[in-house]
Amino acid sequence: MNRTEVLASLIDATRQRGLEIGPLDRPMVTRDMGPVEYVDRASRTGLVAAYDGHAVDAARIPEIDHVWGEQSLLDCVGGQRAYGYVLASHVIEHVPDVFGWLGEIASVLADGGLAVFFAPDKRYTFDARRPVSASGEFVDAYVRRLRRPDVRQIFNHVYETRDLQAPPPDEAALTERARQGLDVSRRSRASGAYFDAHCWVFTPRSLVAALDLASRLDLLPFEVARIEQGADEFLIALRRLPDGLTPDARRLAFTASVAGLSLPEEADAGGDVAMLQAQARAALARAAAIERSTLWRLTAPLRALLERLRGR
């Protein structure tokens, strides 16, 4: 999946008014490309301070137009439902209440506008051994209107994630990780400090299943416009349905859009087996990326010559 190409096929950045959530130092649409505004949980100054010491190029963090805190997104942008698209890259998995968050995005999109998200595919990431998020978890977060990760989300992130490049942790390391997860959870709850976590674990199919649940509950006015699989992430684009539709009409539009998707089968064993599968998939993805590279194509004649020489 080429991000630039797929975005160009979905939005017209030069003409449409857009909103990008959480661009940090790598905005997908820059101001010189078109009329885009940036929204984040803090101002540029706050983000520079928060990411000091991290692998973030502070000089490339843009000025933030709208700081999204406790208020709704609609209030944050001045009460305007005027955007042709909303973008977010690797943000949706961090959001404490996905259904509520998507509803707020719908509130600022014009009819027919697109919400385009890039999300990590858990099968290829440090979330590989974690089960996909369950339906009751989405409903629980929505009913409680979570604005910050809760104890469950923080603890699962600390305890369940694994480095794909590292050997499995031993008994002592697992115990230390569990205690760290409990300590961080307690401190976050006591202080009210925001702890950034992967609150949700997705594959393309599991995210569509979550959206299907939201559609059944008539919580979101969206249909699925597109899904694209990448090496370790996937894209999902949601189209804003017009106001005035009945719940039955919204449900019909959603189910019809999903019926037109081509979703690959997903076999996920979970646990440590999933970790081994993820490591293998990551290696294959890196190999595929190398084979697609310009250098690989340019050196093909040399490799063929070497193979012939070895065969003599």
C-alpha positions as a Markdown table, in Angstrom:
| # | Residue | x | y | z |
|---|---|---|---|---|
| 1 | Met | 0.0 | 0.0 | 0.0 |
| 2 | Asn | 1.4 | 3.4 | -1.1 |
| 3 | Arg | 0.0 | 5.9 | 1.4 |
| 4 | Thr | 0.4 | 8.9 | -1.0 |
| 5 | Glu | -1.3 | 7.1 | -3.8 |
| 6 | Val | -4.2 | 5.8 | -1.8 |
| 7 | Leu | -4.8 | 9.2 | -0.2 |
| 8 | Ala | -4.8 | 10.9 | -3.5 |
| 9 | Ser | -7.5 | 8.5 | -4.8 |
| 10 | Leu | -9.7 | 9.3 | -1.8 |
| 11 | Ile | -9.4 | 13.0 | -1.1 |
| 12 | Asp | -8.7 | 16.2 | -3.1 |
| 13 | Ala | -6.3 | 17.9 | -0.7 |
| 14 | Thr | -5.9 | 21.0 | -3.0 |
| 15 | Arg | -9.6 | 21.8 | -2.9 |
| 16 | Gln | -11.3 | 20.1 | 0.0 |
| 17 | Arg | -11.1 | 21.6 | 3.5 |
| 18 | Gly | -9.6 | 18.9 | 5.7 |
| 19 | Leu | -8.8 | 18.2 | 9.3 |
| 20 | Glu | -5.9 | 16.0 | 10.4 |
| 21 | Ile | -5.9 | 14.6 | 14.0 |
| 22 | Gly | -2.5 | 14.0 | 15.7 |
| 23 | Pro | -0.1 | 14.8 | 12.9 |
| 24 | Leu | 2.9 | 15.1 | 15.3 |
| 25 | Asp | 6.0 | 15.5 | 13.1 |
| 26 | Arg | 4.7 | 13.7 | 10.0 |
| 27 | Pro | 1.5 | 15.3 | 8.8 |
| 28 | Met | -0.1 | 13.4 | 5.8 |
| 29 | Val | -1.4 | 16.6 | 4.3 |
| 30 | Thr | 0.8 | 19.7 | 4.7 |
| 31 | Arg | -0.5 | 23.3 | 4.5 |
| 32 | Asp | 1.2 | 23.9 | 1.2 |
| 33 | Met | -0.9 | 21.0 | -0.3 |
| 34 | Gly | -4.2 | 22.6 | 0.6 |
| 35 | Pro | -6.6 | 24.0 | 3.2 |
| 36 | Val | -5.9 | 21.6 | 6.1 |
| 37 | Glu | -6.2 | 22.2 | 9.8 |
| 38 | Tyr | -4.5 | 20.3 | 12.6 |
| 39 | Val | -6.0 | 19.1 | 15.9 |
| 40 | Asp | -4.2 | 17.4 | 18.8 |
| 41 | Arg | -4.4 | 17.0 | 22.6 |
| 42 | Ala | -2.0 | 19.8 | 23.2 |
| 43 | Ser | -0.5 | 22.9 | 21.5 |
| 44 | Arg | 2.7 | 22.7 | 19.5 |
| 45 | Thr | 4.6 | 23.9 | 22.5 |
| 46 | Gly | 3.0 | 21.2 | 24.7 |
| 47 | Leu | 3.7 | 18.5 | 22.2 |
| 48 | Val | 7.4 | 19.5 | 21.8 |
| 49 | Ala | 7.8 | 19.3 | 25.6 |
| 50 | Ala | 5.9 | 16.0 | 25.8 |
| 51 | Tyr | 8.0 | 14.3 | 23.2 |
| 52 | Asp | 11.3 | 15.6 | 24.3 |
| 53 | Gly | 13.8 | 12.7 | 24.3 |
| 54 | His | 11.6 | 10.6 | 21.9 |
| 55 | Ala | 12.3 | 9.8 | 18.3 |
| 56 | Val | 10.3 | 12.9 | 17.1 |
| 57 | Asp | 11.6 | 15.8 | 15.0 |
| 58 | Ala | 10.3 | 18.7 | 17.0 |
| 59 | Ala | 11.1 | 21.1 | 14.2 |
| 60 | Arg | 8.6 | 19.4 | 12.0 |
| 61 | Ile | 5.7 | 19.5 | 14.4 |
| 62 | Pro | 3.2 | 22.0 | 12.9 |
| 63 | Glu | 1.3 | 24.7 | 14.7 |
| 64 | Ile | -1.9 | 23.1 | 16.1 |
| 65 | Asp | -5.1 | 24.9 | 15.1 |
| 66 | His | -7.4 | 23.2 | 17.6 |
| 67 | Val | -6.6 | 21.7 | 21.0 |
| 68 | Trp | -9.0 | 18.8 | 21.7 |
| 69 | Gly | -9.4 | 18.3 | 25.4 |
| 70 | Glu | -12.5 | 17.7 | 27.4 |
| 71 | Gln | -14.8 | 19.5 | 25.0 |
| 72 | Ser | -16.4 | 17.9 | 21.9 |
| 73 | Leu | -14.6 | 18.0 | 18.6 |
| 74 | Leu | -17.4 | 20.1 | 17.2 |
| 75 | Asp | -16.9 | 22.7 | 19.9 |
| 76 | Cys | -13.1 | 22.4 | 19.5 |
| 77 | Val | -13.3 | 23.5 | 15.8 |
| 78 | Gly | -15.9 | 26.3 | 16.4 |
| 79 | Gly | -19.1 | 24.5 | 15.8 |
| 80 | Gln | -18.5 | 23.9 | 12.1 |
| 81 | Arg | -19.6 | 20.8 | 10.2 |
| 82 | Ala | -17.7 | 21.8 | 7.2 |
| 83 | Tyr | -14.9 | 19.4 | 6.5 |
| 84 | Gly | -14.6 | 17.3 | 3.4 |
| 85 | Tyr | -12.2 | 14.8 | 5.1 |
| 86 | Val | -10.7 | 13.9 | 8.4 |
| 87 | Leu | -7.4 | 12.0 | 8.6 |
| 88 | Ala | -5.7 | 10.2 | 11.5 |
| 89 | Ser | -2.7 | 7.9 | 11.3 |
| 90 | His | -2.1 | 5.4 | 14.1 |
| 91 | Val | -4.5 | 7.3 | 16.4 |
| 92 | Ile | -7.6 | 5.2 | 16.6 |
| 93 | Glu | -5.9 | 2.5 | 18.6 |
| 94 | His | -5.0 | 5.1 | 21.3 |
| 95 | Val | -8.5 | 6.5 | 21.7 |
| 96 | Pro | -10.1 | 5.5 | 25.0 |
| 97 | Asp | -13.7 | 5.5 | 23.6 |
| 98 | Val | -13.7 | 4.6 | 19.9 |
| 99 | Phe | -17.4 | 4.8 | 19.3 |
| 100 | Gly | -17.6 | 8.2 | 21.0 |
| 101 | Trp | -14.6 | 9.5 | 19.1 |
| 102 | Leu | -15.9 | 8.4 | 15.7 |
| 103 | Gly | -19.2 | 10.0 | 16.5 |
| 104 | Glu | -17.4 | 13.3 | 17.2 |
| 105 | Ile | -15.6 | 13.0 | 13.9 |
| 106 | Ala | -19.0 | 12.4 | 12.1 |
| 107 | Ser | -20.2 | 15.7 | 13.8 |
| 108 | Val | -17.7 | 17.8 | 11.8 |
| 109 | Leu | -17.9 | 16.0 | 8.5 |
| 110 | Ala | -20.1 | 17.3 | 5.7 |
| 111 | Asp | -22.4 | 14.8 | 4.1 |
| 112 | Gly | -20.4 | 12.4 | 2.0 |
| 113 | Gly | -17.2 | 13.4 | 3.7 |
| 114 | Leu | -14.5 | 10.8 | 4.4 |
| 115 | Ala | -12.9 | 9.8 | 7.7 |
| 116 | Val | -9.7 | 8.1 | 6.7 |
| 117 | Phe | -7.7 | 6.1 | 9.3 |
| 118 | Phe | -4.4 | 4.2 | 9.2 |
| 119 | Ala | -4.3 | 1.6 | 11.9 |
| 120 | Pro | -1.7 | -0.9 | 13.0 |
| 121 | Asp | -2.6 | -4.5 | 12.1 |
| 122 | Lys | -2.0 | -6.2 | 15.4 |
| 123 | Arg | -0.8 | -9.4 | 13.7 |
| 124 | Tyr | 2.4 | -7.5 | 12.7 |
| 125 | Thr | 3.1 | -5.4 | 15.8 |
| 126 | Phe | 3.9 | -5.6 | 19.5 |
| 127 | Asp | 0.2 | -6.3 | 20.0 |
| 128 | Ala | 0.5 | -9.7 | 18.2 |
| 129 | Arg | -0.1 | -11.9 | 21.3 |
| 130 | Arg | -3.1 | -9.8 | 22.5 |
| 131 | Pro | -6.6 | -10.9 | 21.5 |
| 132 | Val | -8.5 | -8.4 | 19.3 |
| 133 | Ser | -10.7 | -6.0 | 21.3 |
| 134 | Ala | -14.1 | -7.5 | 22.2 |
| 135 | Ser | -17.5 | -6.0 | 21.6 |
| 136 | Gly | -18.4 | -5.4 | 25.3 |
| 137 | Glu | -15.2 | -3.4 | 25.7 |
| 138 | Phe | -16.3 | -0.9 | 23.1 |
| 139 | Val | -19.8 | -0.6 | 24.7 |
| 140 | Asp | -18.3 | -0.2 | 28.1 |
| 141 | Ala | -16.0 | 2.6 | 27.0 |
| 142 | Tyr | -18.9 | 4.3 | 25.2 |
| 143 | Val | -21.3 | 4.1 | 28.1 |
| 144 | Arg | -18.7 | 5.5 | 30.5 |
| 145 | Arg | -17.6 | 8.2 | 27.9 |
| 146 | Leu | -14.0 | 7.6 | 28.6 |
| 147 | Arg | -11.7 | 10.5 | 27.8 |
| 148 | Arg | -8.6 | 8.9 | 29.3 |
| 149 | Pro | -7.3 | 5.3 | 29.2 |
| 150 | Asp | -8.7 | 3.4 | 32.1 |
| 151 | Val | -7.0 | 0.8 | 34.3 |
| 152 | Arg | -7.8 | -2.1 | 32.0 |
| 153 | Gln | -6.5 | -0.4 | 28.9 |
| 154 | Ile | -3.3 | 0.8 | 30.6 |
| 155 | Phe | -2.5 | -2.6 | 32.3 |
| 156 | Asn | -3.1 | -4.6 | 29.1 |
| 157 | His | -0.8 | -2.3 | 27.1 |
| 158 | Val | 2.0 | -2.6 | 29.7 |
| 159 | Tyr | 1.7 | -6.3 | 30.4 |
| 160 | Glu | 0.5 | -7.8 | 27.1 |
| 161 | Thr | 2.7 | -6.0 | 24.5 |
| 162 | Arg | 5.9 | -7.8 | 23.3 |
| 163 | Asp | 8.9 | -6.7 | 21.2 |
| 164 | Leu | 8.8 | -8.8 | 18.1 |
| 165 | Gln | 12.6 | -8.7 | 17.7 |
| 166 | Ala | 13.3 | -9.8 | 21.3 |
| 167 | Pro | 13.2 | -13.3 | 22.7 |
| 168 | Pro | 10.2 | -14.2 | 24.9 |
| 169 | Pro | 10.4 | -12.8 | 28.4 |
| 170 | Asp | 11.3 | -15.2 | 31.2 |
| 171 | Glu | 9.4 | -15.7 | 34.4 |
| 172 | Ala | 11.2 | -12.8 | 36.2 |
| 173 | Ala | 10.6 | -10.4 | 33.3 |
| 174 | Leu | 6.9 | -11.3 | 33.1 |
| 175 | Thr | 6.6 | -10.7 | 36.9 |
| 176 | Glu | 8.3 | -7.4 | 36.6 |
| 177 | Arg | 6.1 | -6.4 | 33.7 |
| 178 | Ala | 3.0 | -7.3 | 35.6 |
| 179 | Arg | 4.1 | -5.3 | 38.6 |
| 180 | Gln | 5.0 | -2.3 | 36.4 |
| 181 | Gly | 1.5 | -2.5 | 34.8 |
| 182 | Leu | -0.2 | -2.4 | 38.2 |
| 183 | Asp | 2.1 | 0.4 | 39.4 |
| 184 | Val | 1.5 | 2.6 | 36.3 |
| 185 | Ser | -2.3 | 1.9 | 36.5 |
| 186 | Arg | -2.4 | 3.0 | 40.2 |
| 187 | Arg | -0.4 | 6.1 | 39.6 |
| 188 | Ser | -2.4 | 7.2 | 36.6 |
| 189 | Arg | -5.7 | 6.6 | 38.5 |
| 190 | Ala | -4.5 | 8.5 | 41.6 |
| 191 | Ser | -3.0 | 11.5 | 39.8 |
| 192 | Gly | -5.4 | 11.7 | 36.8 |
| 193 | Ala | -2.3 | 11.8 | 34.5 |
| 194 | Tyr | -2.9 | 10.8 | 30.9 |
| 195 | Phe | -1.0 | 7.6 | 30.1 |
| 196 | Asp | -0.8 | 6.9 | 26.4 |
| 197 | Ala | -1.6 | 3.3 | 25.5 |
| 198 | His | -2.9 | 1.0 | 22.8 |
| 199 | Cys | -6.4 | 0.9 | 24.2 |
| 200 | Trp | -7.6 | -1.2 | 21.2 |
| 201 | Val | -6.2 | -4.1 | 19.2 |
| 202 | Phe | -7.4 | -4.4 | 15.6 |
| 203 | Thr | -7.1 | -6.4 | 12.5 |
| 204 | Pro | -9.1 | -5.3 | 9.4 |
| 205 | Arg | -11.9 | -7.8 | 10.1 |
| 206 | Ser | -12.1 | -7.0 | 13.8 |
| 207 | Leu | -12.4 | -3.3 | 13.1 |
| 208 | Val | -15.2 | -3.9 | 10.6 |
| 209 | Ala | -16.9 | -6.1 | 13.2 |
| 210 | Ala | -16.7 | -3.3 | 15.8 |
| 211 | Leu | -18.1 | -0.8 | 13.2 |
| 212 | Asp | -20.9 | -3.4 | 12.5 |
| 213 | Leu | -21.8 | -3.4 | 16.2 |
| 214 | Ala | -21.9 | 0.4 | 16.2 |
| 215 | Ser | -24.2 | 0.3 | 13.2 |
| 216 | Arg | -26.5 | -2.2 | 14.8 |
| 217 | Leu | -26.7 | 0.1 | 17.8 |
| 218 | Asp | -27.3 | 3.1 | 15.5 |
| 219 | Leu | -24.4 | 5.0 | 17.1 |
| 220 | Leu | -22.5 | 6.1 | 13.9 |
| 221 | Pro | -23.7 | 7.6 | 10.6 |
| 222 | Phe | -21.1 | 5.9 | 8.4 |
| 223 | Glu | -20.7 | 3.4 | 5.7 |
| 224 | Val | -17.3 | 1.7 | 4.8 |
| 225 | Ala | -15.9 | 3.3 | 1.6 |
| 226 | Arg | -12.6 | 1.4 | 1.4 |
| 227 | Ile | -10.1 | -0.9 | 3.1 |
| 228 | Glu | -6.5 | -1.4 | 2.1 |
| 229 | Gln | -4.0 | -3.8 | 3.6 |
| 230 | Gly | -0.4 | -2.6 | 4.1 |
| 231 | Ala | 2.7 | -4.4 | 5.3 |
| 232 | Asp | 2.0 | -3.8 | 9.0 |
| 233 | Glu | -0.9 | -1.5 | 8.9 |
| 234 | Phe | -4.2 | -1.1 | 7.1 |
| 235 | Leu | -6.4 | 1.8 | 5.9 |
| 236 | Ile | -10.1 | 2.1 | 6.5 |
| 237 | Ala | -12.1 | 5.0 | 5.0 |
| 238 | Leu | -15.6 | 5.7 | 6.3 |
| 239 | Arg | -18.1 | 7.8 | 4.4 |
| 240 | Arg | -20.4 | 10.2 | 6.3 |
| 241 | Leu | -24.1 | 9.4 | 5.6 |
| 242 | Pro | -26.5 | 12.3 | 5.3 |
| 243 | Asp | -28.6 | 13.4 | 8.2 |
| 244 | Gly | -32.3 | 12.6 | 7.9 |
| 245 | Leu | -31.9 | 8.9 | 7.1 |
| 246 | Thr | -33.9 | 6.5 | 9.3 |
| 247 | Pro | -32.1 | 4.0 | 11.5 |
| 248 | Asp | -33.1 | 1.2 | 9.1 |
| 249 | Ala | -31.7 | 3.2 | 6.1 |
| 250 | Arg | -28.4 | 3.8 | 7.9 |
| 251 | Arg | -28.1 | 0.1 | 8.7 |
| 252 | Leu | -28.9 | -0.9 | 5.1 |
| 253 | Ala | -26.3 | 1.5 | 3.8 |
| 254 | Phe | -23.7 | 0.2 | 6.2 |
| 255 | Thr | -24.4 | -3.5 | 5.4 |
| 256 | Ala | -24.4 | -2.9 | 1.7 |
| 257 | Ser | -21.0 | -1.1 | 1.9 |
| 258 | Val | -19.5 | -4.0 | 3.9 |
| 259 | Ala | -20.9 | -6.6 | 1.4 |
| 260 | Gly | -18.9 | -4.9 | -1.3 |
| 261 | Leu | -15.6 | -5.3 | 0.6 |
| 262 | Ser | -12.9 | -7.9 | -0.2 |
| 263 | Leu | -11.6 | -8.9 | 3.2 |
| 264 | Pro | -9.0 | -11.7 | 3.4 |
| 265 | Glu | -9.4 | -14.5 | 5.8 |
| 266 | Glu | -7.6 | -14.1 | 9.1 |
| 267 | Ala | -6.1 | -17.0 | 11.1 |
| 268 | Asp | -4.9 | -15.9 | 14.5 |
| 269 | Ala | -4.0 | -18.4 | 17.1 |
| 270 | Gly | -3.3 | -15.8 | 19.8 |
| 271 | Gly | -0.7 | -15.9 | 22.6 |
| 272 | Asp | 2.9 | -17.0 | 21.9 |
| 273 | Val | 1.9 | -18.8 | 18.7 |
| 274 | Ala | 0.6 | -15.5 | 17.4 |
| 275 | Met | 4.0 | -13.9 | 18.3 |
| 276 | Leu | 5.8 | -16.5 | 16.1 |
| 277 | Gln | 3.3 | -15.9 | 13.3 |
| 278 | Ala | 3.8 | -12.1 | 13.6 |
| 279 | Gln | 7.6 | -12.4 | 13.5 |
| 280 | Ala | 7.3 | -14.5 | 10.3 |
| 281 | Arg | 4.9 | -12.1 | 8.7 |
| 282 | Ala | 7.1 | -9.1 | 9.6 |
| 283 | Ala | 10.1 | -10.8 | 8.0 |
| 284 | Leu | 8.1 | -11.6 | 4.9 |
| 285 | Ala | 6.8 | -8.1 | 4.7 |
| 286 | Arg | 10.3 | -6.7 | 4.9 |
| 287 | Ala | 11.5 | -9.1 | 2.2 |
| 288 | Ala | 8.5 | -8.0 | 0.0 |
| 289 | Ala | 9.4 | -4.3 | 0.5 |
| 290 | Ile | 13.0 | -5.0 | -0.5 |
| 291 | Glu | 11.9 | -6.8 | -3.7 |
| 292 | Arg | 9.6 | -3.9 | -4.6 |
| 293 | Ser | 12.4 | -1.4 | -4.1 |
| 294 | Thr | 14.2 | 0.4 | -7.0 |
| 295 | Leu | 17.6 | -0.9 | -5.9 |
| 296 | Trp | 16.4 | -4.5 | -5.9 |
| 297 | Arg | 15.1 | -4.1 | -9.5 |
| 298 | Leu | 18.2 | -2.4 | -10.7 |
| 299 | Thr | 20.5 | -5.1 | -9.3 |
| 300 | Ala | 18.4 | -8.0 | -10.8 |
| 301 | Pro | 20.8 | -8.6 | -13.7 |
| 302 | Leu | 23.8 | -8.8 | -11.4 |
| 303 | Arg | 22.0 | -11.3 | -9.1 |
| 304 | Ala | 21.1 | -13.4 | -12.1 |
| 305 | Leu | 24.7 | -13.4 | -13.3 |
| 306 | Leu | 25.9 | -14.5 | -9.9 |
| 307 | Glu | 23.3 | -17.3 | -9.8 |
| 308 | Arg | 24.6 | -18.6 | -13.2 |
| 309 | Leu | 28.2 | -18.5 | -12.0 |
| 310 | Arg | 27.3 | -20.4 | -8.8 |
| 311 | Gly | 25.5 | -23.1 | -11.0 |
| 312 | Arg | 28.7 | -23.9 | -13.0 |
